[in-house]
């Protein structure tokens, strides 16, 4: 299947999505030409779901960066918190930059079905993101207890509470799983920015790429729709929105 045919399927749900490989290529070009840095001067952290498909579909070219430092747990929420962000910040080259790629993921099969993918070696589709689908199922069936966060299933309970707080919005949406993913993205974006504000970085730039990471069948690969692409110049304490790079 040609790239344009794959994109046509994904664009039914995410009209501005590009292949994850193309996204990484754009970011590396930006780092080299706009920030005048080499990729090896950039420490990458990602806050994406710990689902194995994200490792399988992770573009090889990200290895040009240092890292990655893994911040994300279920569906990409930065569960490593302030301690994780601080540890990551202390690993960056002095004259370099930190680059944080973050957001939830969702599956779209080659026939356009949202919330599923066909994984390697399997004949039937499975859920993606399974945590988001599980939390949505509990929300739909009125099984989420407000404020209930347990030690044994902490991350899942946090995802459940995110959706519960936006219950009407999610359940009244045309496609509740799509809307649930939007809610989770907003929660991740808010938390990442909170963590950045509370962290000291001894480098030149902080690069923030917030996105919906879109997985597909094994022969389709992955895609990304960038929602935020900000560069914080730490010397001047300024932030610039560069989202036009992905328009």
C-alpha positions in Angstrom: 0.0 0.0 0.0 1.4 3.4 -1.0 1.9 6.1 1.6 -0.8 8.3 0.2 -3.3 5.4 0.5 -2.3 4.8 4.1 -2.7 8.5 4.9 -6.1 8.6 3.2 -7.3 6.0 5.8 -5.8 7.8 8.8 -7.1 11.2 7.5 -10.7 10.1 7.9 -10.1 10.6 11.7 -7.0 12.8 11.9 -6.8 15.1 8.8 -3.4 16.6 9.7 -1.7 13.3 10.5 1.6 12.5 8.9 3.7 9.3 9.2 5.7 9.2 12.4 8.9 8.8 10.3 8.1 12.0 8.4 7.4 13.7 11.8 10.8 12.7 13.1 12.5 13.8 9.9 10.9 17.3 10.2 12.0 17.6 13.8 15.6 16.6 13.1 15.7 19.1 10.2 14.4 21.8 12.6 16.9 21.0 15.2 19.8 21.1 12.7 18.7 24.1 10.6 16.7 26.3 13.0 18.4 25.6 16.3 21.8 24.9 14.9 22.3 21.8 17.0 23.3 18.2 16.2 20.8 15.5 17.3 23.5 14.1 19.7 23.2 17.4 21.6 19.5 16.7 22.2 18.2 14.5 25.0 14.9 12.9 24.0 12.2 12.0 26.5 8.9 10.5 25.5 5.7 10.3 27.4 3.8 7.8 25.4 2.0 4.6 26.3 4.1 1.6 27.5 2.2 -0.6 24.9 4.8 -2.7 23.1 3.4 -1.5 19.7 4.9 1.9 20.4 8.4 0.3 20.7 7.8 -1.8 17.6 6.7 1.2 15.6 9.2 3.7 17.0 11.1 5.3 14.1 14.7 4.1 14.0 16.0 7.7 13.3 15.1 8.7 16.9 18.3 6.9 17.8 20.2 10.0 16.5 19.0 11.7 19.7 20.3 10.8 23.1 17.9 8.6 25.1 15.0 8.2 25.1 14.1 8.7 28.8 10.8 7.0 29.3 8.3 9.2 31.2 5.0 7.6 30.2 2.8 4.9 31.6 -0.6 3.8 30.5 -1.8 5.9 27.5 1.2 8.2 27.8 0.5 10.1 31.0 3.8 11.2 32.6 3.6 9.0 35.7 7.3 9.5 36.5 6.3 12.9 37.6 8.5 15.7 38.8 11.3 13.3 39.9 11.4 11.8 36.4 11.5 15.2 34.7 14.2 16.3 37.0 16.3 13.2 36.4 15.9 13.7 32.6 16.8 17.4 32.8 20.1 16.5 34.5 21.2 14.3 31.7 21.1 16.9 28.8 24.3 18.3 27.3 25.0 21.8 28.6 24.9 23.5 25.2 22.1 21.3 23.9 18.4 20.9 24.2 15.7 18.6 25.7 13.0 17.3 23.4 9.8 15.9 24.9 7.4 14.0 22.7 4.2 13.2 24.5 0.6 12.2 24.1 -1.9 9.3 24.1 -2.1 6.8 21.3 -5.0 5.2 19.4 -5.3 2.5 16.8 -6.8 2.7 13.4 -6.9 -0.4 11.2 -6.4 -0.4 7.5 -10.2 -0.6 7.0 -10.6 2.6 9.1 -11.8 1.0 12.4 -10.8 3.2 15.3 -9.5 1.7 18.6 -8.1 -1.4 17.1 -5.0 -2.7 15.3 -3.8 -6.0 13.9 -0.6 -6.8 15.8 2.3 -8.9 14.5 1.5 -12.6 14.4 -2.1 -12.2 15.3 -5.1 -13.0 13.1 -7.6 -10.9 15.1 -7.6 -7.3 16.0 -6.8 -6.1 19.5 -7.6 -2.9 21.3 -5.4 0.2 21.1 -5.2 1.9 23.5 -6.5 -0.9 25.7 -6.3 1.2 28.8 -8.5 4.0 27.2 -11.0 1.4 25.9 -11.1 -0.3 29.3 -11.7 3.0 31.1 -14.3 4.0 28.6 -16.1 0.7 29.1 -16.2 1.3 32.8 -17.4 4.8 32.3 -20.2 3.7 30.0 -21.3 1.0 32.5 -21.2 3.5 35.4 -18.5 1.4 37.2 -16.0 4.2 38.0 -16.1 5.3 41.6 -15.2 9.0 41.9 -11.9 9.5 43.5 -11.1 5.8 43.7 -7.3 5.3 43.1 -5.8 2.1 44.3 -2.1 1.2 44.9 -2.4 -2.1 42.9 -3.8 -0.4 39.7 -2.8 3.2 40.2 -2.2 4.1 36.6 -5.4 2.6 35.3 -7.4 4.3 38.1 -5.9 7.7 37.1 -7.0 7.2 33.5 -10.5 6.3 34.7 -10.7 9.4 36.8 -9.6 11.6 33.9 -12.6 10.3 31.9 -15.0 10.4 34.8 -14.2 14.1 35.2 -15.4 14.7 31.6 -18.1 12.0 31.7 -20.8 14.0 29.8 -18.4 15.2 27.2 -17.1 11.7 26.5 -20.4 9.8 26.5 -22.3 12.4 24.5 -19.6 12.5 21.7 -20.3 11.0 18.3 -17.3 8.6 18.8 -16.7 8.3 22.6 -13.3 6.7 22.2 -12.0 9.5 19.9 -13.3 12.0 22.5 -11.7 10.1 25.4 -8.4 10.3 23.6 -8.8 14.0 23.3 -9.5 14.3 27.0 -6.4 12.2 27.8 -4.3 14.4 25.5 -5.4 17.5 27.3 -4.5 16.0 30.7 -1.1 14.9 29.4 -0.4 18.3 27.8 -1.4 20.2 31.0 0.8 17.9 33.2 3.8 18.1 30.9 3.7 21.9 30.9 3.3 21.9 34.7 6.4 19.7 35.1 8.4 21.8 32.7 7.5 25.0 34.6 8.7 23.4 37.9 12.0 22.0 36.5 15.4 23.6 36.1 17.2 22.9 32.8 20.9 23.6 32.3 20.8 23.7 28.5 19.8 26.1 25.7 16.3 24.9 24.7 13.3 22.9 25.7 11.4 21.4 22.7 7.8 20.3 23.4 6.0 18.1 20.8 2.5 17.2 21.9 0.7 14.8 19.7 -1.8 12.0 19.1 0.2 8.9 18.2 -1.8 6.8 15.8 -0.9 3.1 15.5 -2.1 0.9 12.7 -1.8 -2.6 11.4 1.7 -4.2 11.2 2.0 -3.4 7.4 0.7 0.2 7.9 3.1 1.6 10.5 2.3 4.5 12.7 1.3 8.1 12.3 1.3 11.3 14.3 -0.9 14.4 14.5 1.1 17.1 16.2 -0.9 19.4 18.4 1.9 21.4 20.0 5.4 22.2 18.8 6.9 24.8 21.1 10.5 25.8 21.7 11.4 27.5 24.9 14.6 29.6 24.7 16.0 29.3 28.2 18.5 32.1 27.8 15.7 34.6 27.0 12.9 32.8 28.8 10.7 33.0 25.7 8.5 30.4 24.1 7.7 30.2 20.4 4.9 28.2 18.8 6.3 26.4 15.6 3.2 24.3 14.8 3.3 25.6 11.2 6.1 23.1 10.6 3.4 20.4 10.5 0.7 22.3 8.7 
